[in-house]
């Protein structure tokens, strides 16, 4: 009987081995040193985020999906590694845009090396990602290689559109945001690179066709929303284990489901207090974020967000079963389902 292990999914030997293989692939394909001192520093910066502790679940989803559909890890390894590289370069830029201070337990790259150098390192990793994907020609046929690249292009478009929605809310100091607006942002910013594209890529590489790619959209959108809500919750409750500054989303002024719920239910006085703090400069938010936390607890907004995360997670599992029940049971399929459940039960 195949053992079901959701809470300890990161300790499963297959997940750990997938991460090891992906980490080795990334480190082997990234440049190490250069005779020019300045470029040598660039190479060091490019290796920084990929060397920090991470779960590596997106790349594992790609590898496991490929196996479930009859493919091999070897055929999907460069593609899975490129997914991790995508996350790393986009996080470098994201940290600059959000003025984040910490990433994966250490200083954000722009705090270590300045904003211009960090942006350039992100650009360099972005370019290296496409180099990785071009290298796929050595293991995949040309048509599949191009289809994989097209999936990355689509993922990049969706993710940056979602990021733009969120950044625009902050730029325009907009707080009249509905829950559906937040869900739309999550579908674009989070769902595509967290779930939809990793699944589509694994299926594509295994079957050499993209005919089934739409099967994963509803599943991935529900899972992406659940993932993002859980991320928002952890930012407030997980502390240093989360790898970012405590309550960093409040300090950065991010619009979360937690805050949307709070502002929907708050009295006129409490809403005015919250909006005055959240609309102020970063220093003011940093000095007064505990007042927002008190209001969040007063209106049970964390409880509401947790219930919504559970709701979307259940919908994702229902969609998962629709897609994968027609396939033979195997260890890889169980691990994929456990990852799906883990996204809303994780504590970091």
Residue pairs with C-beta under 8 A, 6 or more apart in sequence:
2 329
2 331
2 334
4 334
4 338
5 11
5 12
5 338
6 338
6 341
6 342
6 345
7 342
7 345
9 15
9 335
9 338
9 339
9 342
10 16
10 55
12 335
12 338
14 60
14 64
14 331
14 332
14 335
15 56
15 57
15 60
15 335
18 56
18 59
18 60
18 63
18 64
18 73
18 80
19 55
19 56
19 59
19 60
21 73
21 77
22 56
22 59
22 60
22 63
22 77
22 80
22 81
22 84
23 50
23 56
25 77
25 78
25 81
26 50
26 81
26 84
26 85
27 47
27 50
27 51
29 81
29 128
29 131
29 132
29 135
30 43
30 46
30 47
30 50
30 128
31 43
31 46
32 43
33 40
33 43
34 40
34 42
34 43
41 113
41 117
42 120
42 121
42 124
45 109
45 113
45 117
45 118
45 121
46 121
46 124
46 125
46 128
48 109
48 112
48 121
49 88
49 91
49 92
49 103
49 104
49 109
49 125
50 84
50 85
50 88
52 103
52 104
52 105
52 106
53 104
53 105
53 243
54 84
54 104
56 84
57 339
57 342
58 83
58 84
58 87
58 193
58 194
58 195
58 198
59 80
59 81
59 83
59 84
59 198
60 80
60 335
60 339
61 195
61 198
61 199
61 202
61 336
61 339
62 76
62 79
62 80
62 83
62 198
62 199
62 201
62 202
63 73
63 76
63 77
63 80
63 202
64 202
64 332
64 333
64 335
64 336
64 339
65 198
65 199
65 201
65 202
65 203
65 206
65 336
66 72
66 73
66 75
66 76
66 201
66 202
66 203
66 205
66 206
67 73
67 202
67 206
67 330
67 332
68 202
68 206
68 324
68 327
68 330
68 332
68 333
68 336
69 202
69 203
69 206
69 207
69 327
70 206
70 207
71 202
71 205
71 206
71 207
74 139
75 139
75 140
75 205
75 206
76 201
76 202
76 205
76 206
78 132
78 133
78 135
78 136
78 139
79 133
79 136
79 148
79 201
79 205
80 198
80 201
81 132
82 129
82 132
82 133
82 152
83 193
83 197
83 198
83 201
85 125
85 128
85 129
85 132
86 129
86 152
86 155
86 156
86 193
87 193
88 125
89 122
89 123
89 125
89 126
89 129
90 122
90 126
90 159
90 193
91 103
92 109
92 110
92 118
92 119
92 121
92 122
92 125
93 119
93 122
94 100
94 163
95 103
95 108
95 109
95 110
95 118
96 108
96 110
96 115
96 118
96 119
96 122
97 163
97 167
98 252
98 254
99 252
99 282
100 108
100 244
100 245
100 248
100 252
101 107
101 108
101 111
101 244
101 245
101 248
102 108
102 243
102 244
102 245
102 248
103 109
103 243
103 244
104 243
105 240
105 243
106 112
108 118
109 118
109 121
109 122
110 117
110 118
110 119
112 118
113 121
129 152
130 149
130 152
133 145
133 148
133 149
133 152
134 145
136 144
136 145
136 148
137 145
140 148
140 205
141 208
143 208
144 204
144 205
144 208
147 204
147 210
148 201
148 204
148 205
151 197
151 200
151 201
151 204
151 210
151 213
152 197
154 192
154 197
155 192
155 193
155 196
155 197
158 188
158 189
158 191
158 192
158 193
159 188
159 189
159 192
159 193
161 188
161 189
162 185
162 186
162 187
162 188
162 189
162 190
162 192
163 189
165 181
165 184
165 185
165 188
165 189
166 185
166 189
166 254
166 255
168 174
169 177
169 255
170 252
170 253
170 254
170 255
173 279
174 255
175 255
175 263
175 275
175 278
175 279
177 255
177 260
178 260
179 257
179 260
179 261
182 255
182 256
182 257
182 260
183 225
186 224
186 225
186 228
186 229
187 221
187 224
187 225
189 228
190 224
190 225
190 227
190 228
190 231
191 220
191 221
191 223
191 224
191 225
191 227
192 220
192 224
194 220
194 223
194 224
194 227
195 216
195 219
195 220
195 223
195 224
195 227
196 216
196 217
196 219
196 220
196 221
196 224
197 220
199 216
199 219
199 220
200 210
200 213
200 216
203 212
203 213
203 215
203 216
204 210
204 213
215 323
216 323
218 319
219 316
219 319
219 320
219 322
219 323
220 316
222 312
222 313
222 315
222 316
222 319
223 312
223 313
223 316
223 340
223 343
225 312
226 309
226 310
226 312
226 313
226 316
226 343
226 344
227 343
227 344
229 256
229 257
229 305
229 306
229 308
229 309
229 312
229 344
230 309
230 343
230 344
230 346
232 249
232 254
232 256
232 257
232 258
232 305
233 258
233 302
233 305
233 306
233 309
234 242
234 346
234 347
234 348
235 242
235 244
235 247
235 248
235 249
235 256
236 246
236 247
236 249
236 250
236 258
236 293
236 296
236 302
237 302
238 347
238 348
239 246
240 246
241 347
241 348
242 348
243 348
245 251
247 289
247 293
249 256
250 259
250 278
250 285
250 289
250 292
250 293
251 282
251 285
251 286
251 289
252 282
252 285
253 278
253 279
253 282
253 285
256 305
257 304
257 305
257 308
258 296
258 301
258 302
258 304
258 305
259 274
259 278
259 292
259 296
259 301
261 299
261 301
261 304
261 305
262 274
262 292
262 295
262 296
262 299
262 301
263 271
263 274
263 275
265 299
265 301
266 274
266 295
266 299
270 295
270 298
270 299
273 291
273 295
274 291
274 292
274 295
277 284
277 285
277 288
277 289
277 291
277 292
278 285
278 292
280 288
296 302
309 344
310 344
312 344
313 340
313 341
313 343
313 344
316 340
317 337
317 340
317 341
320 336
320 337
320 340
324 333
324 336
324 337
327 333
